[in-house]
Amino acid sequence: MNYDFWTSKLIAHILEKEFGIKYNPRSLSPVLKKLGFKYKKGKRTYERDEKTVEGWVKEQGEKLLKNKRRVQGTHLR
């Protein structure tokens, strides 16, 4: 398995899956610290696919317009 970053939740999952050891992810942090592991906050990088964004905007815009027309055509009593 290749992961970009490891979280305590992921480590807890792997420990249970591979070794049958259950850990609450919150209780893993002190254990990992005692073992010499250090926490480092990662930076996320986002790549934006303009074609995908345009398609999503068009699809969602059409849904919103359809719902707006449907709502405007109803009479509240």
Sequence and secondary structure as in RCSB ss.txt:
>XXXX:A:sequence
MNYDFWTSKLIAHILEKEFGIKYNPRSLSPVLKKLGFKYKKGKRTYERDEKTVEGWVKEQGEKLLKNKRRVQGTH
LR
>XXXX:A:secstr
   S   HHHHHHHHHHHH     HHHHHHHHHHTT             HHHHHHHHHHHHHHHHHHHHHHHTS 
  
